[in-house]
Amino acid sequence: MLTISQLTKKLSTRISLAKTPKTTNLATTTSRLLSSKNKKMSIAKPDDIKKSLANKSTILLDVRTMDEIEASGKIEVEGNQWLQTVCTPSSTDMDLNTDDIDKETDIIIYCRSGRRASRAKEILEGRGFKNVLNGGGYDDMKSMGL
């Protein structure tokens, strides 16, 4: 199995040998996709989450399954809206109607560990949402006193 740096080196060699723009674009796209798949998930700082929750229009989005929610509970903050939909690390979309949600609305997403929340954040940002925070896991949120 090749490491990322070995694969990048091979792709770079192929790009320099390629004469057509199509080959260069394909290789560049492949390289970008590989690097984005291996990025560490970025979990928001507790202060940023608390600041966002002070805004009563903030949405808390739980992307765990209903079984997980029933087993451990959910994060509810008075005045903030709670929504639930399932998202997996390999999801390409979520079954969540966002048509009536302003693209500037603060959204805090959480799951069990933060991995599914990270994917859900990417999906919402792909839909044009600008203020999306990965709250990490349920336990992370609870440890903030939520």
Secondary structure, 3 states (H helix, E strand, C coil): CCCHHHHHHHHHHHHHHCCCHHHHHHHHHHHHHHHHHCCCCCCCCHHHHHHHHCCCCCEEEECCCHHHHHHHCCCCCCCCEEEECCCCCCCCCCCCCCCCCCCCCEEEEEECCCHHHHHHHHHHHHCCCCEEEEEEEHHHHHHCCC
